[in-house]
Amino acid sequence: YFAEGDEHRLARFQSALDAEDASAILLARGGYGLARLVPRLDFSRFLAAPRWFVGFSDGTVVHQALNSCGVASLHAPNGTTLANAAE
């Protein structure tokens, strides 16, 4: 059902949160499953140096988590939606 299992997806998302050289995190696509990962994510490094989180659909749960920490985010098109907008 998913491209990868929860553990792989959790590790990839955690890596994005922890990447100090990133200026934003843009979701590639929406879907199902991110709500299962958010409770297991460690936002501490991200909160020490917040950057933009951009996306919608499944990403709404991340917006809520960030909002509860006082961090602004952008509820905006995912990467695949932006790519399709050029057509």
N, C-alpha and C positions, 0 to 999 in steps of 0.2 A: 504494500500500500504506500509506503514511503520509499524515497530513493535510498535511504540508509536507515539503520536502526537508531533508536533514541540515544544511545551512548555516543555514537559517532556524531550525530547532529548536535548533541549537547556540547561535545568537545569543540566543534567548529564554531558554535555560537559563542561559547565562553572565550575562545580565542579572539573573536571579533571584538567582544567587550573589553578584553584585556590589551588589545593592540594600541599602544601609546602613540604610534606614528600615524594612525588613521584619523582623519578629520570628520568622518561620518560613517555610519553603518546604514547601508541601503539594502532593504530586503529585495531579493531577486524576484520572489513571487509569494503570493499568499497561499492559503490552503488550510490544512488541518494539522494539528499536532504541537504547535508552539506552546499552547496553554499547558501541555504536559511537561514542558521543559522549564518554563519560567520559575517555578518554585525551587528548582534545583540549581539555578544560576547564581553565581556570586557576583554581585554588582559593585563590590567594594572598590576595585581598581577603576572601573568606569566612573563611579561617583567622585573619585579623587581627581579625575580629569575628564569631565563630561564632554561629549561631542554630540552632534546631531544623530538621532535615530530616525530613519525615514521609512515609511511603509504604511500599509493598511491591511485590511482583511485579517488574517491570522495574527498580524503584528499588533493589533489593537491591545492584546494582553500585555505586550511589552510597553506600549504607551502608558497603560494604566500603572504598571509597576514603576516606571520612571516618574510619572506624575505623583505617585504616592511618596516618592523620595524628593520631590520638589524640583525635578529636572524637566525642562521643556523638550518636546520632541515634535516631529512633523508628521502628521497624519496626511500622507501624500502618496501618489502613485508608486507602486513597486517597479523594479527594473524592467520586468517583462511588459508591464503596462506602458511604460515610457517608450519602449522599443516599438510597441504596436501603434503608438500615437503618431509615429512618423510615417505610417503607411497612408 
